[in-house]
Amino acid sequence: MGIRAIERAMRVLQEMNLQPISTIAHLHTRTGLPKPTLVRILQTMEEAGYVENDRRQGGYQVSGLVASLSSGYHKEPMVVEAGRPWAIAITRKYKWPTSIALLDHDAAVVRFSTVAESSISPFHKTVNMRLPLLTRGLGLAYLAFTDLEELNLIIDMLRKSEDPENALAHYPDRLNKRLEQVRKAGYATRSSLVEPKNSNTIAVPIFNEDGRAVASLGLTYFTTAFRSEKEACARYVPVLKSAASEILLDLKRLQGNALQPSFATTPDRVPT
């Protein structure tokens, strides 16, 4: 039997990792925990150094110490190694932060991000952020292009979830329509109904040489920088698709041991 207090604290930490700033009211809505309980959890994590109370923005945020929790995790799939230089190249040319996400059970998890490379990033940190599959660009870009067997297994898991962002799993017709829209377009964006609403993420799938979706590649921008989502997508979808194609080529070379695993610099060719 689990320790309830620890389970609650981890639930709060996971939810905070999805937002740059979290208020007590937001955490109460998302976790269902009583507000007095949330206050005690946040105070405890603040005293331990994992959470900071940012009074200027009226909420709490995770601290840099949270990154130490993943320091013992060393497994990095080859697709992240192949994609890292392309994500960096995109950010250096177009300035917006770019991320690579992988499937983790019932969510997409950011495994690499160029937030540190971007001076106009909407987020302070995104690595290890868990993103719902049905409402987030990086999640939808993977889910829409996975094979049918895996898709059905994932949807079955999402139907058992109490997360409001997984609610679409209970409406097969609406879900299939949304997934078909993403497949037809070749990319996904974040739902306008979820926070933060001052930014958006455009994402495309990354395939392996067998044609199987293995990750997603996304670019995040401030919505005020463009007149519409359509304008932003017209600008960056070709960039992301080009990069995804190049990542596939580099992934093939890595798997064939044709390249030394050294990606400290960005590639000479940059997606346009």
Number of C-alpha atoms within 10 A of each C-alpha: 3 6 7 9 11 11 11 16 18 13 16 20 20 17 18 22 21 21 19 17 20 21 17 18 12 14 19 16 13 17 16 10 15 13 14 11 14 21 12 12 20 22 16 14 17 17 11 11 14 20 22 19 18 12 8 6 11 11 16 20 23 25 16 13 11 15 13 10 9 10 8 7 8 7 6 10 12 15 24 22 18 24 25 24 21 27 28 27 22 23 22 17 11 15 20 21 27 30 27 27 31 25 22 11 11 19 24 28 25 24 20 22 24 25 23 15 16 19 11 14 20 18 18 16 20 21 19 20 19 23 25 21 26 27 21 24 29 35 32 30 32 31 28 26 25 20 12 11 8 11 14 12 12 19 21 14 13 23 15 12 14 11 12 12 19 20 16 18 21 14 10 11 10 12 16 14 11 17 18 14 14 21 18 10 11 17 27 30 23 24 17 13 9 12 14 16 12 11 17 24 24 24 32 34 30 28 22 17 11 6 12 14 21 18 30 33 33 28 28 23 21 16 15 10 11 13 9 10 16 9 11 18 19 10 13 19 21 16 17 28 20 16 25 25 16 19 25 19 16 19 22 18 14 17 14 9 10 10 13 8 11 9 14 8 11 15 13 9 10 18 20 15
